[in-house]
Amino acid sequence: MAQVLEFKLPDLGEGLTEAEIVRWLVEVGDVVAIDQPVVEVETAKAMVEVPCPYGGVVTARFGEEGTELPVGAPLLTVAVGAPSPDASGEDSEGSGNVLVGYGTSEAPARRRRVRPAAPNAGTNGSPSGGTNTGPGAAPNGAPRAGAPHAERVARPVGTAAGHGTEAPPAEPVHQDGPVPVISPLVRRLARENGLDLRELHGSGPDGLILRADVEYALRAAETRRTAQPTAPAPAPAQGPIRSSASAAGIRVPLKGVRGAVADKLSRSRREIPDATCWVDADATELMRARTAMNAAGGPKISLLALLARICTAALARFPELNSTVDMEAREVVQLEQVHLGFAAQTERGLVVPVVRDAHARDAESLTAEFARLTEAARAGTLTPAELTGGTFTLNNYGVFGVDGSTPIINHPEAAMLGVGRIIPKPWVHEGELAVRQVVELALTFDHRVCDGGTAGGFLRHVADCVENPAVLLRTL
């Protein structure tokens, strides 16, 4: 007899508490193998394919594409041990690999579709062929135990992803006891907008309050404020009519990668007393050195790799800038390893992949790692581990055709070096006016970890290496 097992959204690591369903890879009735990816989700760090730890027949899916689910919420149910016309003797037990609380070991098999084994796993007639996908529904379509009644949820199921029509807000119901919220992001969103979470009933499993519930409640409150009766409008005056700022414009949700970037930059500005210093440098000799390296044969060396090598050499001299601040202990923690982040622009927004142990790599190794991480960033396949743990960031915004900027520190790091475009400019070289390849370098640093003398010394050393790459020979 088939046993129906529920697969919940696993802990994806790095403190992530929720993920958005981007694309389902299976449908109800499909036969899945242990370790087979079943859904593609987007976290605040990256796109991730989630493998299923069970093998069997998919009997239900929970959540449409675009729905945001907390860690621990049901993703799908699988009937294991169910007979099928082409059953392959799939092992019904989960393995021990990859996901926190789950695991796999067998290679995924080709996807097959059969009729659901149990008669209570019917479809709801949706184009995706899924069963009742409401967060408060059980696999057989009945209400999940402990789920709130339909008219008491804060938001109709399906409206978060743009499906369906929003219903009038329910009357607030004050809850006793702990508020069912597990996401600190949801709590913060409510707190910053003065919303009492005890007046909401969530649409998640067992009444769990999701971010979409809070956003719906805030929109409903805004609608009530703006729906006051108004006097008849006066006759239009001559000249242009300006629309209200609150009614105009396109609203773009801050979620996923863009939302994570917004949160991090806002925190950086709130917590870090930053300062910026900059200097112009003659990069002519650096460009010549790179040309000579690449002409000597072997893998090509990127300019970013040379700048990274210069950064690690400067951090060895000024370790204060490779640190973080622990305000609870009131200590500056200087870090031994340099895990170098670099800004990469992608279709999904700005991400900062991290090159581990950059201080121990030569220019060739740095070039290869930058290329690998950049390709993964563009493909959306970076793992959370590849996007966290940086100790210093290098931002080459010169690729956008700009000369300078004031970088925002990538919290909780202590500094970021910004590099503008390298262009021909008039420059006094050896006492005479000449056309040289000039670049603007900018350093933003946390004034708690050092003073201007240290920051200036770091930036001057970087500029000296750019102008005379032979200076690097001292550190090799």
N, C-alpha and C positions, 0 to 999 in steps of 0.2 A: 504494500500500500504506500502511496506517495506521502511524503512528509513535506509540508510547506514551511520553508525557512525564510525569515525576513532579513534582508541585507540593508543595513543602515549606512548612512553617509559616514565614512570612517574619519578618524583624526588624520588630517593631511599634514600635520607637523607644523613646526615653527609658530605655534600659538594661534593658528587659524581656527576660527570658530564657525564659519559659514562659507558656502559656495553657491554659485549660480549655475543652474543647469543650462548648458549651451546647446548640447546636441545628444539625443538618445542614440545609442549604437545598436540597440535591440528593441524588439517589439514584443507585445504579449503573444505567446505561442511559440516564440523562438526557443530553440534548444541551445543552451550555453554550456561551455566547458569551464572547469576550474581555471581561474586566472584570466579569463577572457574579458577584455574591456567592454563595459556595458553602457557607460555614459561619459560624456566629456563635460567637465565642469570648469568654471573660472573662479579662482580664488583671488584674494587681494594680491597674490604674488605671481601667479602664472596659470596657464591652461593645463589641466591635468586629466588624463584618461584614467578612470577608476575601474580596476578589475574586480570581478565578482569572485568571492572565495568559495562559491558553491557551484556544482554542476547539476543541470536539470532543465526543466521547462519554466520559462518566465510566465507567471500567472498574473502579475499586476505590476504597474509602475506608479510611482507617486511623484507628482509634480510635472507640469508642462515645461517646455523649453522657455527659458527666461525667468523661471521661478527660483527664488533664493531660499535655500534650506540650511538650517543649522546642523552642525556636527551632531550625529546621533539620531537625526530624523530618518524615517524609512525611505529608502530609494526604490526598492522593488522586492517582490517575493518570488521564490523559486521552489517549484515542486521537485524534490529530489527523489530519485528512485522510481519516477513515474515511467511506465512503459510507453514506447513510441514506435511507429512503424519502422524506423531505422535506428533503433536504440543501439548504442555502442558500448553499453556496460559502463557508463560514466560513474566514476567514484563519487558518492554523495557526500563525502566528508570534506570540509575545508582543509586547506594546507596551512603552512606556517611561515608566511613570507610577507614582505612589502608593507602592508597597511597595519596601523595600530589597531589591535583587536581582531584582525583578520589575517589571512595569509594564503599563499598559493604555491604550487610547485610544478603542476603539469602544464604542458604547452597548450594554448587555446586551440580548440577544434573549429572546423568550419561551421558557420551558423546554419541551423536548420529550423524550420518552422513546423510545428504540429499543432493539433487542437489542444487547448488546455486540458490537463488531466482531470481536473475537478469541475463538476457542473456549476459550482458557485463562483467560478472565475470568469464571468461574462464580461463583454466589452461594453463601453458606454456609447458607442457609435461615433467616437471622435475620429478625425482623419488619421491620427496616429495609431488607431486600433487599440489604445490602452484601456484599462479598466478604470473604474472610478479613481481619479487621481487626486481627489481632494485630500488635504493633509489630515482631515478628521475622519477618513473612511478606512475601514478594514479591508483586507484583500477580497472579501466576498461582497463588497459594496455597502455593508452595514456600517452604521456609525461606530467609530473606534471607541473603546471603553474610555470614559473620562473626557471625551471630546466635548467642547461646548456646543450648545444648541445653535442651529443655523442663524436664528435671529439675534444671537448675542455675540457673534464674532465681530471683531472690530472692522473687518474688511471682507467682502465677498470673495470666495475662492476664485482665482483666475484673473482678478483685476490687476494684480501686481505686475504681470507681464503684458499688460495692455489688452487682455482678453475680457470681453464682457463689458457690462455697464455698471458703474458704481451705484450702489444703493444708498438711500439716505442714511446718515450715521445713526447708530443705535443709541438709546439712552444710556448714559454712563452708569455702570454698575460697580459699586465700590467693593473690592475684594478684601477678605480677611486673610491673614497668614502671608507666607512668602509670595512674592510676585514671580510668576513662571517665566523668567528670562534668564538665558545662559550666556547671551552675547554681550560683552562689555560695550561693543559699538552701539547696540540698540539702547542700552541704558544711557550712554552718553548723549545720543541723539535726543532722547526724551528729556534728559536733564537740561541740555542746552536750550531747548525750546519750551521749558516750563510745563511739560506734559506729565501728569500723574499716571504712572503705569498701572496703578491699582484700579483705575477706571476703565481699563481695557480687558477684553477677552481675546486672546490670541487665536490665530487661525492655524497654528502649528499643531503637532501631535500633543494630545492631552492639554490643549489650551495654551501651548507655548507661544509667547509673544515674539513675532518676527519683526525685522526692520520694516517690511512692507506694511505691517499693522500700524506701526508708529507713523510712517509717512502718510498712510491713509487718514489716520486720525488728525494729523496736522493739516492736511488738505481740507478735511471736513470742517475744522475749526476756522480755517481761513475763509471757506465758503460762507459760513454763518456770519462772520464779521462783515463780509462785503455785501451780503444780501439784505441790508437794511433798506427800507423804503426811502426813496429820494424824491425831491421836488421836481416838477417838470423842468426840463432843460430849457434855458433861455435861447432866444434866437441866435443863430451863429453870427459871430462878429466877423468883420473883415480881416483877412490875413490868414496865415496858416494855422491849422488846428493841431495841437500836440496831444497825442494820446497819453493816457496815464501810464506811468512807468510800471505800476503793478500789473497792468493788464496786457502789456506789450512784451514781445520777446519770446524766444524759444527756450524752454527749460530742458537742460541736459542733466540727467541724474549723475551724481558723483558716486559711482560704484565701481567695483572691480579694480583694475589697475589704476585708473584715474582717481578713484576715491581713495585708494591707499596712498597715492602720491600726495593728494590734497591733505590728508591727515598728517602725513609725515612732515610736509613742509610747514604746515600750520604749527605743529608741535615744535619744530626747529625754531621758528620765529618767536614762539612764546617762551621757550626755556633757555635758549642760547643767546648770551650777549655777544653778538658777532661783530667783527670789524673786518674791513677789506683794505688791502694794500695792493698796488699794481706797479708794473714797470715794463717799459719797452725793451726788447732785446733784439740784437742782430743775429738772426738764425741762418745766415748765409753759410757759415762753416758747418753747422749741423746738417744742412741739406746736402752739402758736398760730401760729408762723411757718409751719409746714407747712400748716396749715389755710388761712392767707391765700394761700400760693403756689398751692394747688390750687383756691382759689376764683377766682383771677385768670384761669383758662382755660388751655388747653394740656394737654399730657400730665401725668398725676398724678405727683407726686414721692413716692417711698417714704421711710419713716423710715430704712431701712437706707442709702439713698443719702446722706441728710443726715449720718448718723453716719460714713459713709465719707469724706465731704467734710471733716468735722471731723478725722478721723484723718490725712488727707494734709496738712492745714494744720499739725497738731501735729508730724508727722514732718519737715516743712520746718524747724521750729524746733529739733527734737531729732533730727538725722539719725543719731545713734548707734544708735537703735532700728530703723533701716532698714538692717540690716547682717547680716553673717555672720562666723563665726570660722574662720580657717584655722589649725588647730593645728600642721600640719606646718611652715608658714612662721612660726608664732607671730605672726599678724597679724589685726587686725580689719578687715574689708573693708566700708567704707561704700558703699552702692549709690546711684546717682543716680536711677534710676527706681523708682517705687513700684508694684509689681505686687501688688495687694491680694487676698489670699485671704479667702474667707468660708465658714463652716461651713454645710453643707446636709445635712439628714437625709433619707435616701431609704429605699426598701424594701430596698435592697442594703447599707445601712449608711451611715456618715458619710463624706461626701466633701467636699473643699475645692476648689471651682472658683476660678480666678484671674482677676481683672479686670486686664488689661494696661494699663499707663500710667494708673493711677487718678489720679495727681497732675495729669494733663493733662485730666481730664474734669470737666464741670460736673454738677450734681445731676440734670439731665434725662438726660444720657448715662449716668451711673452707674445710674439707675433702669432704663433700657432694658437695659443689659448684665447687671445682676443678674437681671432677669426672664428673659432669654435663657438664661443659664447655669443658673438654677434649673430651668427647664423641661427643659433637656437632661440635668441631673442626675437628675431624676425619671424621664425616659424611658430613662436608661442609655446615652445617646449622646454623652457627653462624650469628647473625644479626649484622649490622653495629654498633649498640649501644653496643653490647657485645665485640666489638673489638676496641673501642675508649674510651677516657676519663681517661686513667690510669694516676696515679701520681707517681708511683714507680714500678719497674719491678724486679721480682725474676727469675733468669735463672738457672735452675738445669741442667747444661750440663754434670754432672756426669753420667747421664743415658746413655751417648754415650761412656762411658769407658775412659774419659779423666780426668786428674787431675786438670788442670787449664786453664784459658783463660783470655783475656782482653776484657770484654764485651763492646759493643758499645751502648751508651745511646739511649733509645727509645725516640727520640725527640717528644714533647717538655719537657719531664721529665728532672730531674736534676741528677738522679743516677740510677744505676742498681747493684744488688748484684748477683754475680756468685758463684755457688756451684759446686765443683768438686766431683769425686767419693769418697766414704768412703771405705777405704781399710786398712787392718792390716799393721802397720809399727812399727819399733822400736821407742820407745818414753820413755823419762825419766819421770817416774810417781812416785811421793812421794820419790824422791831421788834415785830411782833405775831404771835400764833399764828394760823395759817391752814391750810387743807387745800390741799396742792399736789401736783402730779404728780412723784413722786420715783423716781429710778432709781439702782441701785448699779452703779458702774463698777469693774472690776478689771483691773489690768495685771500680767501675768506677764512677766518680762524675764530675759535672760541676764546674770548679774552680771559676766561677763567683758567685756561691751561697755561697761558704764557702772556707775556707783554709784547709790545710792538717791536722791541729789539730782537726777540727770538723769531717772530714772524718775518721781520725784515731780513734777518740773516738767512732764513730758509729760502725766501724768495730770491735774494741776491745770489745764493749758491746755485739755484736752479737756472737763473739767467746766465751766470758765468759758464755753466755746463752747456747751455744752448749756444752761447757765443764762441766757446772754445771747448769742443767735446773732449779734447785731450785731458781736461780736468778730471774726467771720469776714470782715467787710468789709475789715479791714486786710490780708488776704491775697489779695483778689480783684483 
